Amino acid sequence: MTPLLVQAKKKIAAMIEDREGLACIFGDNGFGKSSLIRSIAGTYDADERFRVALLANKNNDATPMSFLRLIGSELDIPPQRSRMAQMSAMEEYLDEQSQAGKTVIVFVDEAQTLPVDTMEVVRSLLNYETSTSKLCQIVMAGELTFRDRLMTKRYRAFKSRIVAPVVLELFTAQETAEMIAFRHKRWGVEDKFTKGACWEIHSITQGVPRDCVILAGYAYKIAEEESLPAIDKEVIQRAHQLMLTKSDRESLESLAAVAV
């Protein structure tokens, strides 16, 4: 994981553990928002001190009621017949968990898809608090259009509640190399990428994280199939040509998920 992502995780972790309420992750398509939010959610989901709801690609055009029920289904809160009853059930659950020493975290991916009235539900959840902390910690990830939306006058009150804003940017050449090294270490496989190969990946992709992963995945596949001792600049160029011949984006994403 690159220093930028490590810093982002620490910033969000501090917000969660201090129970301050709201963190937002912003970034263009392919910048790693979903990967980051899933990584953070996975860390807390494995910890018994936390209760986690992860709404990943489930909230497109969600109405306030369906949004609340999505959260409830993740936290085992029974569905209610009305929005008011569902909010009351949520408040009761949050209070019970707080008294039991548990921290509730709601992760929302693709936040730019949330309608205006559903955003109001998020703001309402942040109103549940004790004298010292918020009862519900919320981490939202959205494209830069989501950030632009929050900059408007209509969302001024919501924006003011963001304690930990994180903006993901393009990888530098060094961060590209660190990402590749991190993934090898994580999966326990030998890192065959030379420094020149890492720089070539960065040059071709311009540092877009998802494209870096996909290109590295193709290069790794070539090296495995040909039993190459190292992955150099020439292998990266061949991998890039292979990428350009592929039209099935789903196959690219599947390869990226298991690559390096």
C-alpha positions in Angstrom: 0.0 0.0 0.0 1.3 3.4 -0.9 2.2 6.1 1.7 -0.8 8.1 0.5 -3.2 5.3 1.1 -1.6 4.4 4.4 -2.0 8.1 5.5 -5.6 8.0 4.3 -6.4 4.9 6.4 -4.8 6.4 9.5 -6.8 9.6 9.0 -10.1 7.7 8.7 -9.2 5.3 11.6 -8.6 8.3 13.9 -12.0 9.7 13.0 -13.7 6.3 13.7 -11.9 5.5 16.9 -12.5 9.0 18.3 -16.2 8.7 17.2 -16.2 12.0 15.4 -18.9 11.1 12.8 -18.0 11.5 9.2 -15.2 10.8 6.7 -15.4 11.2 2.9 -13.2 9.7 0.3 -13.1 11.5 -3.1 -11.4 10.4 -6.3 -11.9 9.9 -10.0 -13.0 6.6 -11.5 -10.2 4.0 -11.1 -8.4 5.8 -8.3 -9.0 3.1 -5.7 -11.9 4.4 -3.7 -13.7 1.1 -3.5 -10.6 -0.8 -2.7 -9.7 1.6 0.1 -13.2 1.5 1.6 -13.4 -2.3 1.5 -9.9 -2.5 3.1 -10.9 -0.3 5.9 -14.3 -2.0 6.4 -12.6 -5.4 6.4 -10.2 -4.3 9.2 -13.1 -3.3 11.5 -15.4 -6.1 10.6 -12.9 -8.5 12.0 -12.8 -6.6 15.3 -15.4 -7.6 17.9 -15.5 -4.0 19.2 -17.1 -2.8 16.0 -20.3 -3.3 14.1 -20.0 -2.8 10.4 -22.4 -2.1 7.6 -20.9 -2.0 4.1 -23.1 -0.6 1.4 -21.1 -1.3 -1.8 -22.9 -0.6 -5.0 -26.2 -1.3 -3.3 -27.3 2.3 -2.9 -27.9 3.5 -6.4 -30.9 5.8 -6.4 -31.8 4.5 -2.9 -34.9 6.1 -1.4 -34.6 7.1 2.3 -36.5 4.0 3.4 -34.6 1.5 1.2 -31.4 3.1 2.3 -32.3 2.7 6.0 -33.3 -0.9 5.3 -30.1 -1.6 3.6 -28.2 -0.5 6.6 -30.6 -2.4 8.8 -30.0 -5.6 6.9 -26.3 -5.3 7.4 -26.7 -4.8 11.1 -29.5 -7.2 11.7 -32.0 -4.5 12.5 -35.6 -5.8 11.7 -37.3 -3.9 8.9 -40.1 -1.5 9.9 -43.2 -0.3 8.1 -42.4 3.4 8.1 -39.4 5.6 7.8 -40.0 7.0 11.2 -40.2 3.6 12.8 -37.0 2.5 10.9 -35.1 5.5 12.2 -36.4 4.8 15.7 -35.2 1.2 15.5 -31.8 2.5 14.2 -31.5 4.9 17.1 -32.3 2.2 19.6 -29.7 -0.1 18.1 -27.1 2.6 18.1 -27.8 3.4 21.8 -27.6 -0.3 22.7 -24.3 -0.8 20.9 -22.8 2.3 22.5 -23.8 1.1 26.0 -22.2 -2.2 25.2 -19.0 -0.5 24.3 -19.4 -1.2 20.5 -18.8 1.3 17.7 -21.1 1.2 14.7 -19.6 2.1 11.3 -21.6 2.5 8.1 -19.5 2.5 4.9 -21.2 3.9 1.8 -19.5 3.4 -1.6 -20.6 5.2 -4.8 -22.0 8.0 -2.7 -22.4 10.3 -5.7 -25.5 8.2 -6.6 -27.4 9.1 -3.4 -30.5 11.3 -4.0 -30.9 14.5 -2.1 -33.5 13.2 0.4 -31.3 10.1 1.1 -28.4 12.4 1.9 -30.7 13.9 4.5 -31.0 10.5 6.2 -27.2 10.3 6.4 -27.2 13.7 8.1 -29.9 12.6 10.5 -27.8 9.6 11.5 -25.0 12.0 12.5 -27.4 13.7 14.9 -27.5 10.6 17.2 -24.8 11.4 19.8 -23.8 11.4 23.4 -22.3 14.5 25.1 -18.9 13.4 23.9 -19.2 11.4 20.7 -21.3 10.3 17.7 -23.2 7.1 17.9 -22.8 6.3 14.2 -19.6 6.6 12.3 -20.0 7.1 8.6 -17.4 6.7 5.8 -18.5 7.7 2.3 -16.6 7.2 -0.9 -17.6 9.0 -4.1 -16.3 10.5 -7.4 -15.1 14.1 -7.6 -18.6 15.0 -8.7 -19.7 14.1 -5.2 -17.1 16.5 -3.8 -18.4 19.2 -6.1 -21.9 18.5 -5.0 -21.0 19.0 -1.4 -19.4 22.4 -2.2 -22.8 23.8 -3.1 -24.9 26.0 -0.8 -27.5 23.2 -0.4 -25.0 20.9 1.2 -23.2 23.4 3.4 -24.5 21.9 6.7 -23.5 18.4 5.5 -20.1 19.4 4.4 -19.4 21.1 7.7 -19.8 17.7 9.4 -16.9 16.1 7.5 -14.1 15.5 10.0 -11.8 13.5 7.8 -11.8 14.4 4.1 -9.5 12.3 1.8 -8.8 13.1 -1.9 -7.2 10.3 -3.8 -4.8 11.3 -6.6 -2.7 9.8 -9.3 0.2 7.5 -8.3 3.7 8.9 -8.6 6.3 6.5 -10.2 7.5 5.7 -6.7 4.0 4.9 -5.5 3.4 2.7 -8.5 6.5 0.6 -7.5 5.4 0.6 -3.9 1.9 -0.6 -4.9 3.3 -3.5 -6.9 5.7 -4.5 -4.1 2.9 -4.3 -1.5 0.7 -6.6 -3.6 3.4 -9.2 -4.0 4.1 -9.1 -0.3 0.4 -9.4 0.6 0.0 -12.5 -1.6 3.3 -14.0 -0.7 4.7 -14.3 -4.2 8.1 -13.3 -5.7 8.3 -9.7 -7.0 9.9 -10.0 -10.5 9.2 -6.4 -11.5 12.4 -4.4 -12.2 12.6 -0.7 -11.4 12.4 0.0 -15.1 9.3 -2.0 -15.4 7.6 -0.1 -12.6 8.5 3.2 -14.2 7.2 2.0 -17.6 3.9 1.0 -16.0 3.6 4.5 -14.5 4.5 6.1 -17.9 1.9 4.2 -19.8 -1.0 4.5 -17.3 -0.1 8.1 -16.1 -0.5 6.8 -12.6 -4.2 5.8 -12.7 -4.2 3.2 -9.9 -6.7 0.7 -11.5 -4.8 0.8 -14.8 -1.5 0.3 -13.0 -2.9 -2.9 -11.4 -4.4 -4.2 -14.7 -1.2 -3.6 -16.7 0.9 -5.2 -14.0 -1.5 -8.1 -14.0 -1.0 -8.7 -17.7 2.8 -8.5 -17.3 2.7 -11.0 -14.5 0.6 -13.4 -16.6 3.1 -13.2 -19.4 6.0 -13.9 -17.0 4.2 -16.9 -15.5 3.3 -18.4 -18.9 6.9 -17.9 -20.2 8.7 -18.7 -17.0 10.6 -15.4 -17.1 13.0 -14.7 -14.3 12.2 -11.0 -14.3 9.6 -8.6 -15.6 11.4 -5.7 -17.4 10.3 -2.7 -19.5 10.0 -4.9 -22.7 7.5 -7.2 -20.9 5.5 -4.2 -19.8 5.3 -3.0 -23.4 4.1 -6.4 -24.6 1.6 -6.5 -21.8 0.3 -3.1 -22.9 -0.2 -4.3 -26.4 -2.1 -7.3 -25.1 -4.3 -4.9 -23.0 -5.1 -2.9 -26.1 -6.4 -6.0 -27.9 -8.8 -6.8 -25.2 -12.3 -5.3 -25.5 -14.0 -7.2 -22.6 -13.6 -4.9 -19.6 -15.0 -7.5 -17.2 -12.1 -9.9 -18.0 -9.7 -7.0 -17.3 -11.2 -6.4 -13.9 -11.2 -10.1 -13.1 -7.5 -10.3 -14.0 -6.7 -7.2 -11.9 -8.4 -8.8 -8.9 -6.0 -11.8 -8.9 -2.9 -10.2 -10.4 0.3 -9.6 -8.5 
